[in-house]
């Protein structure tokens, strides 16, 4: 079981999307290095999506979460059979709504965290911990 939390996984997805955009400023998918770099980042996105709490992603029903996870599996196991057109379509059609959904999920988690901080009787003892 992973010790990473949904907040970290969402941040991983944002970072991967940002990296894809950066890679594409250096060239297009016909460049093998760009294609490989983008493919690896799509794998990262799919892996992070697979590990998100299902209760969290259900709040964004318009995103095809299972497709993101399936793309990860395809890219990881069929790398010689991956069409540039499929990767291009993923980038242009699927990443923008995914990115928007991720930002909304991050905002929801932050609001939830704020509410937890403001609940009476839920104060944290910041002096607890290693050697304190």
GITA-V325880 format. One record per backbone hydrogen bond with DSSP energy under -1.0 kcal/mol. CO is the residue of the C=O (numbers start at 1). NH is the residue of the N-H. E is the energy in kcal/mol with one decimal. If there is no record, write none. Layout:
((CO | NH | E) (CO | NH | E))
This chain:
((5 | 9 | -2.2) (6 | 10 | -2.9) (7 | 11 | -2.0) (8 | 12 | -2.2) (9 | 13 | -2.0) (10 | 14 | -2.3) (11 | 15 | -2.7) (12 | 16 | -2.3) (13 | 17 | -2.5) (14 | 18 | -2.5) (15 | 19 | -2.4) (16 | 20 | -2.3) (17 | 21 | -2.2) (18 | 22 | -2.1) (19 | 23 | -2.9) (20 | 24 | -2.3) (23 | 26 | -1.4) (28 | 31 | -1.9) (31 | 35 | -2.8) (32 | 36 | -2.7) (33 | 37 | -2.5) (34 | 38 | -2.8) (35 | 39 | -2.7) (36 | 40 | -2.4) (37 | 41 | -1.8) (38 | 42 | -2.3) (39 | 43 | -2.0) (40 | 44 | -2.2) (41 | 45 | -2.2) (42 | 46 | -2.5) (43 | 47 | -2.5) (44 | 48 | -2.5) (45 | 49 | -2.7) (46 | 50 | -2.2) (47 | 51 | -1.1) (49 | 52 | -1.2) (53 | 56 | -1.5) (53 | 57 | -1.7) (54 | 58 | -1.6) (56 | 59 | -1.3) (57 | 60 | -2.0) (60 | 63 | -1.4) (63 | 65 | -1.7) (64 | 68 | -1.5) (65 | 69 | -2.0) (66 | 70 | -2.6) (67 | 71 | -2.6) (68 | 72 | -1.7) (69 | 73 | -1.9) (70 | 74 | -2.6) (71 | 75 | -3.0) (72 | 76 | -2.4) (73 | 77 | -1.8) (74 | 78 | -2.7) (78 | 81 | -1.7) (83 | 87 | -1.8) (84 | 88 | -2.8) (85 | 89 | -2.5) (86 | 90 | -2.2) (87 | 91 | -2.3) (88 | 92 | -2.7) (89 | 93 | -2.8) (90 | 94 | -1.1) (90 | 95 | -1.9) (94 | 98 | -1.7) (95 | 99 | -3.3) (96 | 100 | -2.1) (97 | 101 | -2.2) (98 | 102 | -2.7) (99 | 103 | -2.1) (100 | 104 | -1.9) (101 | 105 | -2.6) (102 | 106 | -2.7) (103 | 107 | -2.1) (104 | 108 | -2.4) (105 | 109 | -2.6) (106 | 110 | -2.2) (107 | 111 | -2.4) (108 | 112 | -2.5) (109 | 113 | -2.5) (110 | 114 | -2.5) (111 | 115 | -2.4) (112 | 116 | -2.2) (113 | 117 | -1.9) (114 | 118 | -1.3) (119 | 122 | -1.9) (124 | 126 | -1.0) (125 | 128 | -1.9) (129 | 132 | -1.6))
